[in-house]
Each structure stands twice: as C-alpha cells, then as structure tokens.
C-alpha cells in the first residue's frame, strides 16, 4: 500500500522514474539489435526512447518561483526544488546518453566509422613521430610495440570505406575482425609502453598510443551497435588482452577531449560517452 500511496502522492517523481526506465530499457534493446520494427527512418525502439527522454525533460522543467508565506512553505519549496533538480540531472543524463546508445542503421554507422578514420590516421601519424621524443634507449621498445599500427590503420580505413559502399554481412564480418585485431594491438602496445622506465618517455608513449586507442574504441563501439549478440560474442572471444588489464594506462580525460572535438560537443558529455563505450565493451567481454 505504501508504494501505491507514494505513486499517488508524488505523481511527477513516479512518472519521471517510469520514463527513465523506459529510456533505459529501450537503449538496452537497441544495443542488442532488437528494433521492434521500423518507424520512419528509424526504429520503434529508438522512437520510444526519444519520446521518453523528451517527456522526461518536460517533467524536469524549472520550478515556479513563489514567495514563501511561512517556514513550512520554505521547507516545502526547498524539497520541491531539490526533487526537480534531481529529475533535471536524470533528464540530462538520459539526453546525453541517448545519441550514443540508440540503435542506428548500418548505413549511418558505416558513415560514422568512415568519419572517424581521419582522427585515426592523424593519431597513427603522431605515433610515427613520437619515437624521436623518447630517450634513445626507449625508442626501440616503443617502435616494436607500435610497428603494426600503420598497416592495421590502413586496413581498417579501407574496410570501413568498403562497408560504407556495401554494408553487407561479408563486409561487416571483415570490419568486425579487423577492429578487434587493431584493438588488441593497441592493448598490447599499452602494456609494452608501461614497461618503459624513463617517466617522460613513458608518458609520451602512452599519450600517443592512447590517441590511437580512443579512435579504435569509438569504431569498436560503432561496429558493436550493428552487430548481433552472437557476432559481438565472437569478437570478444578473439580479444585476449581485456580492457580491464590496460585500464590503468588509459587516459579517459584525453579520450573525452578527442571525443568532444570529433563530435563538437561539451567535454562532460564526451566523458559520459567514453565511459559508456568502455562499459559496453567490458560487458561484451572485451
């Protein structure tokens, strides 16, 4: 009975909770490739998630300013403002996560993957020039750790463009395999760079590798979004160096800055996207 009375006494908070649940469930369904049919140029799941988030935003509007007539009304106003602020925070989180978590078509994801390739190519070029910044004794270790980056980048870019031109099961399978191969090379390189003793050399090496890793992680998340659960499981099974193993060497601040620059968005929003990408990859077994 208490639950029913709480719903009756706090309808706005209850409605907000329901909408948050709807948006979250829709996002999970989208991540698993469950669309529940098409709706315009998108899917039913994406439409439901968007509507739930929009309604949540309306519920979280600023409270109306009123003059308190007593200490009791002041206290009530503070509680109401606090409640509204909390719902506003939840609405903001839902709005920030929605673009990154919603299901996308194969064609739009293919284009987004290709859009990431200039960032990837620039990061790999930086890796090529980083050896000159290292202590002479550390340069060979870094060069050996990153020796396959150029070839892996060229192949991933070519396969991304092939998938954009023909988003078929065959081109997707090639893209799935190559992004995992590159992700594993990045993880192995991070572990090798961490063994560099000179602190300045180590920092330069980790920064360069992290820049490549950010682009690869973004592409991995995009590939995951158009892959079935079985395909993601197969990709994860090929991932022997897990994110948990290299998490200490990841620079999430720089990753967020790269993400923000790529999408032209606030860094705090990018931080949430990076965290979501890492969490999604870890849950999938990467």
N, C-alpha and C positions, 0 to 999 in steps of 0.2 A: 504493500500500500504506500510505503514511503516513496518508492520510485515513481508511482503514478502521481502522487501529490507533488513531488518535485517537478515533474513534467508540467503539471497544471500551473504551479506557482511560478515557474521560470520557463515559459514557452520559448523565449528568444534564445536562451542558452541551449535548450534542448534541440531547437531547430538547427542551431549552429553545429552542435555535436553530430546531428544526423547528416548534415551536408558535408562535414569533414569526413565522416565515414564513407559516404557515397563517393566523394572525390578520391579517397584513398583506395577503395575497392576498385574503382574504375581504372585507376593508374596501374594497380597490380594486374588486372585483367589485360590491359593494353600491353604491359611488359611480357605477358605470357602469350601474346599473339591472339587473344580472344577479342573479336571485334563486335560480335552480336549483330552483324550486318552492316550495310553501308548507310550513310546519312549525308546526302550531298556529295561533297568531295572528300569527306572524312568517314569516320565510323560511328556507330551508335555509342560505343563506349567513350570515344573522345567527346562526342556531343554532350553526353550525360555528365562527364567530368567537368567540362567547361561551364555548363549551366549551374552545376552545384557550386563551383568556385565563385561564379558571378553572384549568385544569390547569397553566398556567404559574405562576399564583400559588401552587399547591400545591408545585411544584418549588422555588420561591424562599423556602420557609419558613426560619426562623432555624436556624443550625447548632446542634447539640447541644454544650453546654459540657462539656469534658473537661479533666482535669488533664494537662498535657504531661509526659511522662516523660523527655524529652531535648530538646536544642536542635533536633534534626531534627524531632521531633514538633511543636515550637513553630512551626517554619518551615512545616511541612505544614498546621498548623492555620490559620496566617495566610493561606496560599494558598487554603485551602478557604473561609475566611470571606470573603476578597476575591471569590472566584468566586461565592459565594452572594449577596454584596452586589450584584455586577454583575447577576446574574439578577433580584434583587429590584428593581433600578432598571428593568430592561427590563419586568418584570411590571407595575410601577407605570405606566410609560408606556403600555403596551398597555391597561391598565384605564382610564386617563384618556382615551385616545383613542377607546375603543370606543363609548361612548354617542353621541359626536358624529359618528363615521364610519359607524356601522351604518346599513343601509338601513331606511327607515321606510315605513309605509303612507301613502297620500295623505291619509287622514282624520286621522291623528295629526300629520302635518306641517302640515296646514291649521289644526289647533287650536293648534299651537305658534306658527305665524305670527300668528294672532289674539292669542295670549298676549303677543307682542312689541309689539303695537300700543299699549298704554298707555305703554310706555317710549318709543316713537317719538313719540307725541303730546306727552308731557312734554318731550322734548328739543326738539321744534319750538316749544313754548311758551316754552322758555328762549331759543331763538334770537330770538323776537319781542321779548323784553325785554332782550336783550343790547345792542342799539344804544344804549340810554341809558347804558351803561357806557363807551362809546368816546369818544375825542376827537371833538368836533363835526365836524372835517374828515374823519374816517374813517368816521363813521356812514353817510353816503350810499353809500360803497363797499360796506360790509357789507350794507346794506339791498338794494342792487341784486343782490349775489351770492346772497342767500337769498330773494329775492322770491317764488320759486315753491314754497318749501318747504311752505307751508300747503296749497295746492291739491294738491301731489303726495302729501302725507301723507294727506289726506282720501280721495283716490282709492285709494291703496294699502290703507288700512284697509278701505274699502268692498269692494275686490276680494278682500281676504283673507277677509272675512266671507262674501262670495259663494262663494268657493272652499270654505269650510268647509261651507256649506249644500248645495253641489252640486259636489263635487270631480271635475268633468268636464274633458274636453280643452279645451273652449271657455273655461271659467273659469280654467283653468291658463294658457292662452295669454295671456289678459288680464293675469294676475298676473305672468307672465314679462316681458311688455313693460313694465309699469309699474314693476317693481322695478329694471329696467335704466335706465329714464328717470330715476328718482329717484337711483340710484347715480351717474349721470352729472352730475346737478345738484349733488350733494354734492362730487364731484371738482372740478367747475368752480368751486364756491364756495371750496374749499380753495386753489386756485391764485389766486383773486382776493384772498382774505384774506391770503395770503402777501406780497402787494404793499403791504399797509398798513405805513407807515414807523414809526409810533409803536409801540414794542415792547409796551407794556401793552395798547394797543388790539388789536394783532395777536394777542396771547396770548388775550385774551378771545374774539376772533372765532374763532380756531382751536379753542379749547376747546368752544365752542357747536356749531360745525359737526361736530367730531369726535363729539360725543354723538349727533347725528343719524346720522352715518355708521356708528357702531357698530351701531345698531338696523337700519339698512338692510343692512349687511353680513351680519348674522345672518339676516335674512329672505332675502337673496340665497342664502346657503348652504343654507337650508331649501328654497327653490324649486329650486335645483340638484339636491338629493337626490331629488326626484320627477320630474325632467326627463330625457328621453332624451339620449344623447350628441349627436344631431343638433340637438335643441332648445337645448341648452347652447351649442353652436357658433353657432347663430343669435343667441342672446342676446349672446354675446361679440362677434360681428361688429357689433352695434349699439353696442358700448362703444368709443367713440373716445378717451376720456381714460382711459388704463390706470392700474391701481393703482401700477405702477412709477413713474409720473410724479408721483404725490402721496405716495409712501411717506414722504418726508422730513417731511411735515406731519401724519402720522398719530401719534396718541398711544396706543401699544399698552398702556401702563400703565393709563390711564383706561379704555380699551376692556375690558381684563381685569377691572377693578373693576366695570364695568357688567355684564359677563357673569356675574361671580361673584354679584352682588346679584340678578340675574334668576333664576339657577338655584339660589341658595342653596348655593354650593359654595366651596371654597378658591380664593383668587386664583391660586395657581400652576396649578391645574387649568384655570382660565379662561384663563390665558396660553397654555396649550397649545391650547385650543380656538380662541382668536383667531388664533394662528399657523397652525393647520390650515385655518381658514376663508380666511385670506388666501392661503395656499399653494394651496389648491384653486381659488380664484378666479383666481389668477395663471396656474396651469397650464391653466385652461379658456380663457384668453385675455382675461380682464377687466383 
